[in-house]
Amino acid sequence: MQVDWILAGPVSAEAGSPTRSDADELRNRIQQLVAQHGGYVEVSKAGEPYPTLTLSISDDLAVVHYFRGADSCLLLQGDGLVPADHFRDFQVPDVLAPFTGNFISSSARAAGLIDAFARGADPDQLGIWSEL
């Protein structure tokens, strides 16, 4: 499956230009972000604005947004690594935004979810999502 994606690295919040590739190339780029302990990526099916998933990485932790459409934004439920009453900041396009432990996962789990989506999995089947 082909996907469109935009990436911003840990040093700069400025996103690059859109790229179209297969899932393997996207997975390699996400693994670089995981290894660098930071960054942001948006991914959608090639030529389609929705659904779109975003991945924000900070250290070994991550937050995933799911946009079903222009008026729908959901967050992936966290995996318990960070207590629910603790906050961490994550890059979300051009700002740092705080998220509670309720929505923070390991970067490995989140990267695997993005990879599954890029290989054709339905986002609704990849985890428990909370509507914003």
N, CA, C and O atoms as CSV, one atom per row, in Angstrom:
chain,resi,resn,atom,element,x,y,z
A,1,MET,N,N,0.844,-1.173,0.000
A,1,MET,CA,C,0.000,0.000,0.000
A,1,MET,C,C,0.892,1.241,0.000
A,1,MET,O,O,1.925,1.270,0.669
A,2,GLN,N,N,0.497,2.237,-0.735
A,2,GLN,CA,C,1.202,3.510,-0.778
A,2,GLN,C,C,0.596,4.452,0.259
A,2,GLN,O,O,-0.618,4.467,0.466
A,3,VAL,N,N,1.456,5.237,0.905
A,3,VAL,CA,C,1.008,6.208,1.889
A,3,VAL,C,C,1.670,7.550,1.609
A,3,VAL,O,O,2.756,7.622,1.034
A,4,ASP,N,N,0.988,8.609,2.030
A,4,ASP,CA,C,1.545,9.957,1.999
A,4,ASP,C,C,1.921,10.306,3.430
A,4,ASP,O,O,1.166,10.030,4.363
A,5,TRP,N,N,3.095,10.916,3.601
A,5,TRP,CA,C,3.505,11.284,4.947
A,5,TRP,C,C,4.360,12.537,4.948
A,5,TRP,O,O,5.028,12.872,3.970
A,6,ILE,N,N,4.311,13.217,6.089
A,6,ILE,CA,C,5.095,14.424,6.345
A,6,ILE,C,C,5.811,14.200,7.667
A,6,ILE,O,O,5.222,13.716,8.633
A,7,LEU,N,N,7.073,14.554,7.695
A,7,LEU,CA,C,7.917,14.277,8.848
A,7,LEU,C,C,8.561,15.551,9.366
A,7,LEU,O,O,8.983,16.400,8.581
A,8,ALA,N,N,8.639,15.686,10.676
A,8,ALA,CA,C,9.424,16.738,11.322
A,8,ALA,C,C,10.329,16.052,12.334
A,8,ALA,O,O,9.873,15.222,13.121
A,9,GLY,N,N,11.589,16.392,12.316
A,9,GLY,CA,C,12.550,15.743,13.191
A,9,GLY,C,C,12.599,16.350,14.579
A,9,GLY,O,O,11.903,17.323,14.868
A,10,PRO,N,N,13.438,15.762,15.447
A,10,PRO,CA,C,13.515,16.227,16.830
A,10,PRO,C,C,14.182,17.586,16.990
A,10,PRO,O,O,13.960,18.255,17.999
A,11,VAL,N,N,14.979,18.009,16.044
A,11,VAL,CA,C,15.689,19.274,16.159
A,11,VAL,C,C,14.827,20.435,15.697
A,11,VAL,O,O,14.906,21.529,16.257
A,12,SER,N,N,14.002,20.208,14.676
A,12,SER,CA,C,13.177,21.265,14.108
A,12,SER,C,C,11.733,20.804,14.035
A,12,SER,O,O,11.452,19.695,13.582
A,13,ALA,N,N,10.822,21.651,14.480
A,13,ALA,CA,C,9.397,21.316,14.391
A,13,ALA,C,C,8.857,21.559,12.992
A,13,ALA,O,O,7.709,21.217,12.708
A,14,GLU,N,N,9.661,22.141,12.115
A,14,GLU,CA,C,9.205,22.445,10.767
A,14,GLU,C,C,9.094,21.154,9.955
A,14,GLU,O,O,10.075,20.434,9.768
A,15,ALA,N,N,7.900,20.883,9.485
A,15,ALA,CA,C,7.670,19.676,8.700
A,15,ALA,C,C,8.249,19.823,7.309
A,15,ALA,O,O,8.268,20.912,6.736
A,16,GLY,N,N,8.718,18.716,6.782
A,16,GLY,CA,C,9.229,18.700,5.420
A,16,GLY,C,C,8.097,18.648,4.422
A,16,GLY,O,O,6.929,18.781,4.788
A,17,SER,N,N,8.438,18.456,3.172
A,17,SER,CA,C,7.417,18.357,2.138
A,17,SER,C,C,6.824,16.948,2.149
A,17,SER,O,O,7.477,16.006,2.598
A,18,PRO,N,N,5.594,16.797,1.660
A,18,PRO,CA,C,4.948,15.479,1.636
A,18,PRO,C,C,5.745,14.477,0.797
A,18,PRO,O,O,6.336,14.820,-0.227
A,19,THR,N,N,5.738,13.248,1.261
A,19,THR,CA,C,6.404,12.148,0.564
A,19,THR,C,C,5.386,11.039,0.340
A,19,THR,O,O,4.551,10.779,1.206
A,20,ARG,N,N,5.449,10.390,-0.801
A,20,ARG,CA,C,4.630,9.206,-1.067
A,20,ARG,C,C,5.577,8.024,-1.167
A,20,ARG,O,O,6.571,8.065,-1.892
A,21,SER,N,N,5.257,6.976,-0.432
A,21,SER,CA,C,6.129,5.802,-0.438
A,21,SER,C,C,5.340,4.567,-0.031
A,21,SER,O,O,4.141,4.630,0.244
A,22,ASP,N,N,6.050,3.442,-0.001
A,22,ASP,CA,C,5.456,2.226,0.534
A,22,ASP,C,C,5.662,2.208,2.051
A,22,ASP,O,O,6.345,3.069,2.606
A,23,ALA,N,N,5.071,1.230,2.701
A,23,ALA,CA,C,5.129,1.136,4.154
A,23,ALA,C,C,6.548,0.913,4.666
A,23,ALA,O,O,6.888,1.379,5.754
A,24,ASP,N,N,7.377,0.214,3.908
A,24,ASP,CA,C,8.740,-0.052,4.369
A,24,ASP,C,C,9.553,1.230,4.513
A,24,ASP,O,O,10.258,1.408,5.506
A,25,GLU,N,N,9.461,2.118,3.535
A,25,GLU,CA,C,10.207,3.373,3.630
A,25,GLU,C,C,9.725,4.204,4.809
A,25,GLU,O,O,10.536,4.776,5.537
A,26,LEU,N,N,8.411,4.275,5.003
A,26,LEU,CA,C,7.873,5.016,6.141
A,26,LEU,C,C,8.359,4.399,7.452
A,26,LEU,O,O,8.777,5.122,8.357
A,27,ARG,N,N,8.307,3.084,7.562
A,27,ARG,CA,C,8.766,2.417,8.791
A,27,ARG,C,C,10.220,2.765,9.078
A,27,ARG,O,O,10.572,3.020,10.230
A,28,ASN,N,N,11.068,2.781,8.060
A,28,ASN,CA,C,12.471,3.125,8.260
A,28,ASN,C,C,12.628,4.548,8.793
A,28,ASN,O,O,13.439,4.789,9.687
A,29,ARG,N,N,11.870,5.476,8.257
A,29,ARG,CA,C,11.949,6.866,8.725
A,29,ARG,C,C,11.437,7.003,10.161
A,29,ARG,O,O,12.010,7.743,10.961
A,30,ILE,N,N,10.361,6.291,10.480
A,30,ILE,CA,C,9.846,6.344,11.852
A,30,ILE,C,C,10.849,5.729,12.820
A,30,ILE,O,O,11.028,6.236,13.927
A,31,GLN,N,N,11.497,4.655,12.421
A,31,GLN,CA,C,12.508,4.050,13.294
A,31,GLN,C,C,13.661,5.022,13.555
A,31,GLN,O,O,14.255,4.999,14.633
A,32,GLN,N,N,13.977,5.868,12.586
A,32,GLN,CA,C,14.993,6.900,12.811
A,32,GLN,C,C,14.526,7.892,13.876
A,32,GLN,O,O,15.310,8.297,14.733
A,33,LEU,N,N,13.247,8.285,13.823
A,33,LEU,CA,C,12.716,9.185,14.845
A,33,LEU,C,C,12.759,8.537,16.223
A,33,LEU,O,O,13.121,9.178,17.210
A,34,VAL,N,N,12.388,7.263,16.281
A,34,VAL,CA,C,12.425,6.533,17.556
A,34,VAL,C,C,13.857,6.509,18.089
A,34,VAL,O,O,14.080,6.753,19.275
A,35,ALA,N,N,14.825,6.218,17.226
A,35,ALA,CA,C,16.228,6.162,17.637
A,35,ALA,C,C,16.742,7.540,18.069
A,35,ALA,O,O,17.612,7.633,18.936
A,36,GLN,N,N,16.209,8.608,17.469
A,36,GLN,CA,C,16.611,9.974,17.822
A,36,GLN,C,C,15.822,10.501,19.015
A,36,GLN,O,O,16.079,11.606,19.493
A,37,HIS,N,N,14.867,9.719,19.495
A,37,HIS,CA,C,14.051,10.061,20.670
A,37,HIS,C,C,13.217,11.319,20.478
A,37,HIS,O,O,12.981,12.059,21.433
A,38,GLY,N,N,12.770,11.567,19.253
A,38,GLY,CA,C,11.894,12.708,19.056
A,38,GLY,C,C,11.520,12.928,17.616
A,38,GLY,O,O,12.245,12.548,16.697
A,39,GLY,N,N,10.355,13.561,17.432
A,39,GLY,CA,C,9.905,13.911,16.099
A,39,GLY,C,C,8.403,13.785,15.968
A,39,GLY,O,O,7.691,13.447,16.915
A,40,TYR,N,N,7.952,14.066,14.768
A,40,TYR,CA,C,6.520,14.100,14.477
A,40,TYR,C,C,6.312,13.644,13.041
A,40,TYR,O,O,7.072,14.020,12.149
A,41,VAL,N,N,5.277,12.828,12.817
A,41,VAL,CA,C,4.941,12.387,11.462
A,41,VAL,C,C,3.422,12.332,11.312
A,41,VAL,O,O,2.707,11.961,12.243
A,42,GLU,N,N,2.943,12.706,10.128
A,42,GLU,CA,C,1.540,12.548,9.733
A,42,GLU,C,C,1.514,11.559,8.594
A,42,GLU,O,O,2.348,11.630,7.691
A,43,VAL,N,N,0.555,10.624,8.621
A,43,VAL,CA,C,0.468,9.640,7.549
A,43,VAL,C,C,-0.989,9.384,7.178
A,43,VAL,O,O,-1.862,9.299,8.041
A,44,SER,N,N,-1.230,9.264,5.869
A,44,SER,CA,C,-2.557,8.928,5.356
A,44,SER,C,C,-2.394,8.009,4.149
A,44,SER,O,O,-1.304,7.878,3.593
A,45,LYS,N,N,-3.483,7.385,3.762
A,45,LYS,CA,C,-3.451,6.577,2.544
A,45,LYS,C,C,-3.165,7.500,1.368
A,45,LYS,O,O,-3.624,8.641,1.347
A,46,ALA,N,N,-2.419,7.019,0.402
A,46,ALA,CA,C,-2.006,7.842,-0.739
A,46,ALA,C,C,-3.214,8.504,-1.399
A,46,ALA,O,O,-4.180,7.841,-1.777
A,47,GLY,N,N,-3.131,9.829,-1.526
A,47,GLY,CA,C,-4.162,10.585,-2.219
A,47,GLY,C,C,-5.415,10.853,-1.422
A,47,GLY,O,O,-6.352,11.455,-1.947
A,48,GLU,N,N,-5.467,10.423,-0.159
A,48,GLU,CA,C,-6.662,10.608,0.656
A,48,GLU,C,C,-6.327,11.422,1.900
A,48,GLU,O,O,-5.366,11.112,2.603
A,49,PRO,N,N,-7.113,12.462,2.177
A,49,PRO,CA,C,-6.819,13.256,3.367
A,49,PRO,C,C,-7.156,12.535,4.673
A,49,PRO,O,O,-6.541,12.803,5.705
A,50,TYR,N,N,-8.135,11.615,4.632
A,50,TYR,CA,C,-8.562,10.900,5.834
A,50,TYR,C,C,-8.792,9.440,5.498
A,50,TYR,O,O,-9.194,9.148,4.372
A,51,PRO,N,N,-8.563,8.508,6.407
A,51,PRO,CA,C,-8.088,8.781,7.758
A,51,PRO,C,C,-6.609,9.167,7.762
A,51,PRO,O,O,-5.835,8.777,6.887
A,52,THR,N,N,-6.254,9.936,8.766
A,52,THR,CA,C,-4.868,10.331,8.975
A,52,THR,C,C,-4.481,10.010,10.411
A,52,THR,O,O,-5.253,10.250,11.340
A,53,LEU,N,N,-3.288,9.469,10.585
A,53,LEU,CA,C,-2.733,9.265,11.914
A,53,LEU,C,C,-1.522,10.165,12.067
A,53,LEU,O,O,-0.775,10.383,11.113
A,54,THR,N,N,-1.330,10.692,13.279
A,54,THR,CA,C,-0.125,11.447,13.578
A,54,THR,C,C,0.584,10.780,14.739
A,54,THR,O,O,-0.048,10.220,15.635
A,55,LEU,N,N,1.889,10.848,14.712
A,55,LEU,CA,C,2.734,10.260,15.753
A,55,LEU,C,C,3.674,11.338,16.264
A,55,LEU,O,O,4.413,11.944,15.487
A,56,SER,N,N,3.649,11.579,17.576
A,56,SER,CA,C,4.554,12.523,18.221
A,56,SER,C,C,5.419,11.739,19.189
A,56,SER,O,O,4.904,11.050,20.069
A,57,ILE,N,N,6.738,11.839,19.031
A,57,ILE,CA,C,7.675,11.083,19.863
A,57,ILE,C,C,8.497,12.048,20.711
A,57,ILE,O,O,8.981,13.073,20.232
A,58,SER,N,N,8.640,11.689,21.985
A,58,SER,CA,C,9.513,12.408,22.909
A,58,SER,C,C,10.184,11.369,23.804
A,58,SER,O,O,9.511,10.632,24.525
A,59,ASP,N,N,11.499,11.318,23.754
A,59,ASP,CA,C,12.265,10.286,24.463
A,59,ASP,C,C,11.798,8.917,23.970
A,59,ASP,O,O,11.800,8.669,22.764
A,60,ASP,N,N,11.402,8.031,24.873
A,60,ASP,CA,C,10.925,6.699,24.473
A,60,ASP,C,C,9.408,6.606,24.540
A,60,ASP,O,O,8.850,5.510,24.602
A,61,LEU,N,N,8.743,7.754,24.528
A,61,LEU,CA,C,7.289,7.814,24.662
A,61,LEU,C,C,6.674,8.455,23.433
A,61,LEU,O,O,7.356,9.131,22.662
A,62,ALA,N,N,5.368,8.235,23.257
A,62,ALA,CA,C,4.692,8.761,22.071
A,62,ALA,C,C,3.209,8.982,22.335
A,62,ALA,O,O,2.621,8.411,23.253
A,63,VAL,N,N,2.628,9.833,21.494
A,63,VAL,CA,C,1.191,10.099,21.461
A,63,VAL,C,C,0.743,9.935,20.018
A,63,VAL,O,O,1.434,10.366,19.096
A,64,VAL,N,N,-0.428,9.304,19.819
A,64,VAL,CA,C,-0.967,9.094,18.474
A,64,VAL,C,C,-2.353,9.731,18.386
A,64,VAL,O,O,-3.235,9.457,19.199
A,65,HIS,N,N,-2.522,10.592,17.372
A,65,HIS,CA,C,-3.827,11.162,17.032
A,65,HIS,C,C,-4.388,10.413,15.825
A,65,HIS,O,O,-3.647,9.936,14.966
A,66,TYR,N,N,-5.712,10.325,15.787
A,66,TYR,CA,C,-6.418,9.682,14.680
A,66,TYR,C,C,-7.488,10.659,14.204
A,66,TYR,O,O,-8.395,11.016,14.955
A,67,PHE,N,N,-7.373,11.080,12.967
A,67,PHE,CA,C,-8.359,11.971,12.349
A,67,PHE,C,C,-9.186,11.149,11.368
A,67,PHE,O,O,-8.707,10.777,10.297
A,68,ARG,N,N,-10.435,10.868,11.743
A,68,ARG,CA,C,-11.331,10.120,10.861
A,68,ARG,C,C,-11.840,11.003,9.735
A,68,ARG,O,O,-12.151,10.524,8.644
A,69,GLY,N,N,-11.922,12.285,10.009
A,69,GLY,CA,C,-12.419,13.263,9.048
A,69,GLY,C,C,-12.065,14.651,9.536
A,69,GLY,O,O,-11.395,14.812,10.556
A,70,ALA,N,N,-12.520,15.654,8.798
A,70,ALA,CA,C,-12.169,17.036,9.121
A,70,ALA,C,C,-12.663,17.461,10.501
A,70,ALA,O,O,-12.067,18.344,11.117
A,71,ASP,N,N,-13.732,16.857,10.996
A,71,ASP,CA,C,-14.316,17.248,12.280
A,71,ASP,C,C,-14.158,16.191,13.358
A,71,ASP,O,O,-14.901,16.196,14.340
A,72,SER,N,N,-13.212,15.293,13.194
A,72,SER,CA,C,-13.065,14.190,14.139
A,72,SER,C,C,-11.607,14.011,14.524
A,72,SER,O,O,-10.750,13.785,13.670
A,73,CYS,N,N,-11.331,14.116,15.827
A,73,CYS,CA,C,-9.976,13.900,16.327
A,73,CYS,C,C,-10.051,13.001,17.552
A,73,CYS,O,O,-10.793,13.273,18.495
A,74,LEU,N,N,-9.274,11.930,17.520
A,74,LEU,CA,C,-9.228,10.987,18.631
A,74,LEU,C,C,-7.786,10.791,19.077
A,74,LEU,O,O,-6.851,11.015,18.307
A,75,LEU,N,N,-7.613,10.371,20.327
A,75,LEU,CA,C,-6.301,10.050,20.856
A,75,LEU,C,C,-6.254,8.577,21.239
A,75,LEU,O,O,-7.212,8.038,21.792
A,76,LEU,N,N,-5.140,7.937,20.942
A,76,LEU,CA,C,-4.936,6.548,21.347
A,76,LEU,C,C,-4.771,6.495,22.860
A,76,LEU,O,O,-4.036,7.290,23.446
A,77,GLN,N,N,-5.461,5.552,23.477
A,77,GLN,CA,C,-5.320,5.359,24.904
A,77,GLN,C,C,-3.904,4.858,25.212
A,77,GLN,O,O,-3.373,4.009,24.496
A,78,GLY,N,N,-3.306,5.379,26.266
A,78,GLY,CA,C,-1.946,5.019,26.641
A,78,GLY,C,C,-1.829,3.583,27.132
A,78,GLY,O,O,-2.825,2.885,27.324
A,79,ASP,N,N,-0.582,3.162,27.330
A,79,ASP,CA,C,-0.336,1.785,27.760
A,79,ASP,C,C,0.123,1.672,29.210
A,79,ASP,O,O,0.638,0.629,29.613
A,80,GLY,N,N,-0.058,2.739,30.004
A,80,GLY,CA,C,0.230,2.682,31.428
A,80,GLY,C,C,1.670,2.991,31.820
A,80,GLY,O,O,2.005,2.919,33.002
A,81,LEU,N,N,2.525,3.332,30.871
A,81,LEU,CA,C,3.916,3.653,31.204
A,81,LEU,C,C,4.032,4.925,32.037
A,81,LEU,O,O,4.922,5.042,32.879
A,82,VAL,N,N,3.139,5.866,31.802
A,82,VAL,CA,C,3.139,7.133,32.524
A,82,VAL,C,C,1.836,7.196,33.320
A,82,VAL,O,O,0.760,6.982,32.760
A,83,PRO,N,N,1.921,7.487,34.625
A,83,PRO,CA,C,0.695,7.579,35.416
A,83,PRO,C,C,-0.286,8.589,34.822
A,83,PRO,O,O,0.117,9.596,34.239
A,84,ALA,N,N,-1.574,8.305,34.979
A,84,ALA,CA,C,-2.627,9.126,34.384
A,84,ALA,C,C,-2.562,10.579,34.833
A,84,ALA,O,O,-2.966,11.468,34.083
A,85,ASP,N,N,-2.064,10.843,36.042
A,85,ASP,CA,C,-2.050,12.214,36.556
A,85,ASP,C,C,-0.745,12.955,36.270
A,85,ASP,O,O,-0.544,14.063,36.767
A,86,HIS,N,N,0.138,12.359,35.480
A,86,HIS,CA,C,1.376,13.009,35.078
A,86,HIS,C,C,1.243,13.541,33.651
A,86,HIS,O,O,0.505,12.987,32.836
A,87,PHE,N,N,1.968,14.620,33.363
A,87,PHE,CA,C,1.953,15.242,32.042
A,87,PHE,C,C,3.327,15.152,31.406
A,87,PHE,O,O,4.350,15.176,32.089
A,88,ARG,N,N,3.331,15.048,30.081
A,88,ARG,CA,C,4.561,15.152,29.274
A,88,ARG,C,C,4.240,16.005,28.057
A,88,ARG,O,O,3.113,15.997,27.561
A,89,ASP,N,N,5.240,16.744,27.580
A,89,ASP,CA,C,5.070,17.569,26.387
A,89,ASP,C,C,5.499,16.806,25.146
A,89,ASP,O,O,6.509,16.102,25.148
A,90,PHE,N,N,4.708,16.960,24.080
A,90,PHE,CA,C,4.993,16.339,22.797
A,90,PHE,C,C,4.844,17.366,21.690
A,90,PHE,O,O,3.999,18.258,21.760
A,91,GLN,N,N,5.671,17.229,20.675
A,91,GLN,CA,C,5.593,18.097,19.498
A,91,GLN,C,C,4.340,17.755,18.718
A,91,GLN,O,O,4.130,16.607,18.326
A,92,VAL,N,N,3.514,18.757,18.497
A,92,VAL,CA,C,2.306,18.611,17.680
A,92,VAL,C,C,2.363,19.755,16.686
A,92,VAL,O,O,2.343,20.917,17.094
A,93,PRO,N,N,2.433,19.468,15.400
A,93,PRO,CA,C,3.024,20.253,14.340
A,93,PRO,C,C,4.058,21.285,14.763
A,93,PRO,O,O,5.255,21.011,14.685
A,94,ASP,N,N,3.637,22.453,15.203
A,94,ASP,CA,C,4.641,23.493,15.436
A,94,ASP,C,C,4.704,23.983,16.877
A,94,ASP,O,O,5.307,25.022,17.146
A,95,VAL,N,N,4.093,23.255,17.806
A,95,VAL,CA,C,4.122,23.630,19.220
A,95,VAL,C,C,4.361,22.387,20.081
A,95,VAL,O,O,4.175,21.256,19.631
A,96,LEU,N,N,4.773,22.621,21.319
A,96,LEU,CA,C,4.808,21.547,22.302
A,96,LEU,C,C,3.490,21.575,23.058
A,96,LEU,O,O,3.075,22.624,23.550
A,97,ALA,N,N,2.834,20.428,23.152
A,97,ALA,CA,C,1.541,20.343,23.823
A,97,ALA,C,C,1.619,19.300,24.935
A,97,ALA,O,O,2.226,18.245,24.750
A,98,PRO,N,N,1.005,19.586,26.097
A,98,PRO,CA,C,1.027,18.625,27.203
A,98,PRO,C,C,-0.054,17.559,27.039
A,98,PRO,O,O,-1.174,17.844,26.617
A,99,PHE,N,N,0.309,16.328,27.383
A,99,PHE,CA,C,-0.633,15.208,27.372
A,99,PHE,C,C,-0.506,14.461,28.688
A,99,PHE,O,O,0.586,14.358,29.245
A,100,THR,N,N,-1.624,13.937,29.188
A,100,THR,CA,C,-1.586,13.135,30.408
A,100,THR,C,C,-1.162,11.713,30.068
A,100,THR,O,O,-1.178,11.293,28.911
A,101,GLY,N,N,-0.787,10.992,31.107
A,101,GLY,CA,C,-0.409,9.590,30.937
A,101,GLY,C,C,-1.514,8.741,30.344
A,101,GLY,O,O,-1.247,7.654,29.831
A,102,ASN,N,N,-2.766,9.219,30.403
A,102,ASN,CA,C,-3.877,8.475,29.795
A,102,ASN,C,C,-3.664,8.238,28.303
A,102,ASN,O,O,-4.215,7.294,27.737
A,103,PHE,N,N,-2.855,9.103,27.661
A,103,PHE,CA,C,-2.710,9.045,26.204
A,103,PHE,C,C,-1.264,8.831,25.757
A,103,PHE,O,O,-0.941,9.030,24.586
A,104,ILE,N,N,-0.405,8.432,26.676
A,104,ILE,CA,C,1.005,8.245,26.351
A,104,ILE,C,C,1.341,6.763,26.282
A,104,ILE,O,O,1.010,5.995,27.185
A,105,SER,N,N,1.999,6.377,25.202
A,105,SER,CA,C,2.411,4.990,24.966
A,105,SER,C,C,3.921,4.942,24.784
A,105,SER,O,O,4.586,5.973,24.691
A,106,SER,N,N,4.444,3.731,24.737
A,106,SER,CA,C,5.848,3.588,24.355
A,106,SER,C,C,5.987,3.974,22.889
A,106,SER,O,O,5.062,3.783,22.100
A,107,SER,N,N,7.138,4.513,22.530
A,107,SER,CA,C,7.348,4.871,21.122
A,107,SER,C,C,7.336,3.628,20.244
A,107,SER,O,O,6.927,3.698,19.085
A,108,ALA,N,N,7.779,2.491,20.775
A,108,ALA,CA,C,7.759,1.244,19.992
A,108,ALA,C,C,6.322,0.820,19.679
A,108,ALA,O,O,6.026,0.440,18.546
A,109,ARG,N,N,5.430,0.882,20.669
A,109,ARG,CA,C,4.021,0.524,20.434
A,109,ARG,C,C,3.398,1.448,19.397
A,109,ARG,O,O,2.735,0.994,18.464
A,110,ALA,N,N,3.618,2.756,19.570
A,110,ALA,CA,C,3.025,3.735,18.668
A,110,ALA,C,C,3.569,3.591,17.244
A,110,ALA,O,O,2.811,3.684,16.279
A,111,ALA,N,N,4.879,3.364,17.113
A,111,ALA,CA,C,5.472,3.173,15.784
A,111,ALA,C,C,4.904,1.930,15.118
A,111,ALA,O,O,4.663,1.928,13.910
A,112,GLY,N,N,4.688,0.869,15.896
A,112,GLY,CA,C,4.085,-0.353,15.351
A,112,GLY,C,C,2.669,-0.127,14.863
A,112,GLY,O,O,2.255,-0.709,13.860
A,113,LEU,N,N,1.924,0.711,15.562
A,113,LEU,CA,C,0.558,1.027,15.157
A,113,LEU,C,C,0.557,1.793,13.835
A,113,LEU,O,O,-0.253,1.508,12.953
A,114,ILE,N,N,1.456,2.755,13.696
A,114,ILE,CA,C,1.551,3.514,12.446
A,114,ILE,C,C,1.961,2.586,11.304
A,114,ILE,O,O,1.439,2.697,10.194
A,115,ASP,N,N,2.886,1.679,11.572
A,115,ASP,CA,C,3.315,0.723,10.548
A,115,ASP,C,C,2.151,-0.171,10.116
A,115,ASP,O,O,1.980,-0.429,8.925
A,116,ALA,N,N,1.357,-0.642,11.069
A,116,ALA,CA,C,0.201,-1.478,10.728
A,116,ALA,C,C,-0.787,-0.711,9.855
A,116,ALA,O,O,-1.320,-1.263,8.892
A,117,PHE,N,N,-1.037,0.560,10.184
A,117,PHE,CA,C,-1.917,1.391,9.361
A,117,PHE,C,C,-1.354,1.527,7.947
A,117,PHE,O,O,-2.096,1.414,6.971
A,118,ALA,N,N,-0.051,1.768,7.834
A,118,ALA,CA,C,0.580,1.941,6.519
A,118,ALA,C,C,0.522,0.666,5.695
A,118,ALA,O,O,0.661,0.714,4.473
A,119,ARG,N,N,0.323,-0.456,6.334
A,119,ARG,CA,C,0.216,-1.741,5.644
A,119,ARG,C,C,-1.237,-2.157,5.409
A,119,ARG,O,O,-1.511,-3.272,4.966
A,120,GLY,N,N,-2.177,-1.231,5.717
A,120,GLY,CA,C,-3.570,-1.471,5.360
A,120,GLY,C,C,-4.514,-1.748,6.507
A,120,GLY,O,O,-5.706,-1.947,6.272
A,121,ALA,N,N,-4.030,-1.770,7.747
A,121,ALA,CA,C,-4.920,-2.043,8.877
A,121,ALA,C,C,-5.878,-0.881,9.111
A,121,ALA,O,O,-5.537,0.279,8.882
A,122,ASP,N,N,-7.067,-1.209,9.566
A,122,ASP,CA,C,-8.085,-0.219,9.909
A,122,ASP,C,C,-7.717,0.405,11.251
A,122,ASP,O,O,-7.572,-0.322,12.234
A,123,PRO,N,N,-7.560,1.724,11.326
A,123,PRO,CA,C,-7.186,2.356,12.599
A,123,PRO,C,C,-8.128,2.022,13.753
A,123,PRO,O,O,-7.692,1.920,14.900
A,124,ASP,N,N,-9.414,1.851,13.458
A,124,ASP,CA,C,-10.373,1.530,14.518
A,124,ASP,C,C,-10.050,0.201,15.194
A,124,ASP,O,O,-10.449,-0.028,16.336
A,125,GLN,N,N,-9.335,-0.669,14.501
A,125,GLN,CA,C,-8.992,-1.983,15.047
A,125,GLN,C,C,-7.624,-2.012,15.727
A,125,GLN,O,O,-7.216,-3.053,16.242
A,126,LEU,N,N,-6.920,-0.902,15.734
A,126,LEU,CA,C,-5.534,-0.882,16.226
A,126,LEU,C,C,-5.392,-0.473,17.679
A,126,LEU,O,O,-4.289,-0.526,18.223
A,127,GLY,N,N,-6.461,-0.074,18.314
A,127,GLY,CA,C,-6.373,0.331,19.717
A,127,GLY,C,C,-7.665,0.948,20.169
A,127,GLY,O,O,-8.644,1.011,19.425
A,128,ILE,N,N,-7.651,1.407,21.413
A,128,ILE,CA,C,-8.807,2.093,21.988
A,128,ILE,C,C,-8.570,3.592,21.837
A,128,ILE,O,O,-7.533,4.117,22.243
A,129,TRP,N,N,-9.550,4.266,21.248
A,129,TRP,CA,C,-9.434,5.681,20.913
A,129,TRP,C,C,-10.429,6.490,21.753
A,129,TRP,O,O,-11.545,6.040,22.012
A,130,SER,N,N,-10.015,7.673,22.166
A,130,SER,CA,C,-10.872,8.593,22.892
A,130,SER,C,C,-11.105,9.838,22.058
A,130,SER,O,O,-10.161,10.471,21.585
A,131,GLU,N,N,-12.372,10.181,21.882
A,131,GLU,CA,C,-12.735,11.371,21.087
A,131,GLU,C,C,-12.380,12.628,21.858
A,131,GLU,O,O,-12.602,12.723,23.065
A,132,LEU,N,N,-11.822,13.596,21.133
A,132,LEU,CA,C,-11.531,14.899,21.751
A,132,LEU,C,C,-12.700,15.835,21.568
A,132,LEU,O,O,-12.651,16.980,22.018
